[in-house]
């Protein structure tokens, strides 16, 4: 599975092209701005886009949905709690398959009700659930410190330490990290009680 990580827009968002190298079938994760660059990579590598996938519904992760779906004929996938227009609904435990590759859907609410992480081939696409060095904010509609605590510690904390972290924004000291590295250096991944976490998040 090959990953193209593209920083887009003025909010330091990451859009991803995830490619099954056996078949050149690919998915787009969180298209928003700078779609020309995305289309150039697709064309240059002769990729067949199977799906457009959103980690959650916020506009800075979904702005390019319609345009990319139109230009590639790929249906849009979102979590069942999303209220945005989409073609395919997924829930916790589902798989998104493209070529010979697949990513498992983990429902990880906290930043938003419909937040998901996509996990497979030693990689996690975490959207705004977990950043390098931080996590997504919880003060927007649908945000919950309590839910984020359980997403981080009941779901992400138990993943393999070597899993490579690809997050939704370039907000940290590096563009990628690992789950193990975040357990050591990320203040939100330090073991504490739910109450302590909620208080820390304000």
N, C-alpha and C positions, 0 to 999 in steps of 0.2 A: 504494500500500500504506500503510494507516494503522496506526500503532502506539499501543496503549494500554499504558503502562508503569505497573504497580501495585506499590508496595512493600508486602510482606506479612510478617507474623510478626516475631519478636524477633531474627532473624538477618539482618535487612535484605535479605531476598530480593526479587528482582523476578520477578513473573509478567507475562507478556505476552499481549495479545490482538492478533493481527496480522490486519488486515482487508483483503480485496480490495474496493476501493471501488466497482468496477463492479457487483459481484454481491451484496455484503454477506455473502459466504462468508468464514469466518475460521478461524484455528487458535489454540489456546491453547498457550503454551509454559510449561512448568514450574509447574503449579498446585500450591500447597501449602496455605497458610493463607488466611484471609479470603476464602473462596469466595463469600460473599454479595455482596461488592463486584463480583466478577467476573460473577456472575449478573445483577446490576443493569445493568452495562454491556451485557451481551449482550441483555438484555430491552429496555433503553432504545433501543438502536440496531437492534433487530430483526435480530440477527445469526444466521446459520446456521453452527454450529460443525462443521467437517468432520473435524478431527483434534485430539487432544491429543498434543503432542510433548514429549519430555523431552530436555534437553541431556546428561543423564547420570542414573545411577540413585540418587544420594544422596537420603535421605528428605526433606530440606528442599526438594527440587525435584520430588518425586513424590507427596507426601502426599495431594494432592487428586485424583489420577488417577481413582480408582474413582468418586468422587462426581461429578466433572465428566463422565466418560464416561457414567455412568448418567443424569445430568440432560440431556445433549445428544445421547445415542446416538452419540457420536463414538468411533471406534476410537483406541487408544493406539499411538503410534509411538515406538520406541526403536532404538538402534544394535544391530547383531547381537551384540555382546559383552555386552549387558545380560542379567543373570540374573533381572530382575524380570518380573512378568507383563505382557505387552503383546500387541497384536493384529497389528501390522505391523512388520516388521524392515527397517531401512535400512542401507546401507553407504556408504562414501566414493564420491562422485560421483552418488549418487541425487538425484532431485528430489522435493520435497513440493509438490504442486500444489493450489491452492484458488482457485476462481473463475478469473480470468484471471491470477492471480499464481503465482509459484513461488519456492521457496527451495532452493538447492543444499546438499547435505549434505557437510560436510568432516569427516572423522574426525580428531580432534585429541587423542589420548591424552596423558597426563601427570598431570593431576589425577585421572583415573580411566581405566580401560581402554576404557570405552564413551563417553567424552566426544566430543560433536560440536559444531560450529558450523554455523549456518544462514545462508546468504549469498544476497542478492538485492535488487534495486531500490535499490542503494546503501547497503544496511544489512547488518550482521552481528550475529547473536544468538550471543554467545560463551560462554554458560553460565559455568562456572568456569575455562575455559581462560585467559581474559584479562579482568582487571578494569580499570576506570579507575584508573591509577596502580599496578597490581600484577598478580598472577596468582593462580590457585588453589593451595592447598597440595598438597604432594606426599608427605606423611607418612601418608596414609590408605591402606588396602589397595588395591592396583592403581595407586598413584601412582608416578611415575618422573620424576626431574629430566631424565634423558636423553631420554625420550620427549617431555616438555614442551618441551625445547629445540628439537627438530625440528618440533614442532607450531607453535611461535611463529615460528621463523626460516625453515623450509622452506614453511610454509603461509600463516600470517597476515601475515608481513612483506612478502610480495610482492603483497598486495591493494592496491587503489587507496587512496591516502592520504586521499581525501575520504570514504571509506566510514564511515558512522556506526556507532559501537560501542554496542551494548546488551548489557550484561553481566548475570551472574546474581545479583549482589549490589550494593547501594549502599555500597560501601566506599571510594569515592574522593572527590576534591574536587568532582566534578560527577556528575550522574546519567547523562549520556551524554558521549561523546567522539568522536574520529575515529581511524582507524588512524594517520594522519599525526601527529596530536597525541601519540599514545601512543609513536610512534617517537622523538619529541623529549623527552618528559617522564617516561616510564615506565621505571624502572631495569631492569626485566626485558627490555625491548625494545632495550636498548643492545647493539650488536654486540660479541660476545665469542666465544671458542671454547666448544665443548661442555664441555670440562674446566673452564673458568673458570665457566661457568654452573652446572654441577653443584656446584662448591665454594661458589659464592655461595648456592645454595639449601640448603646444609648437608646 
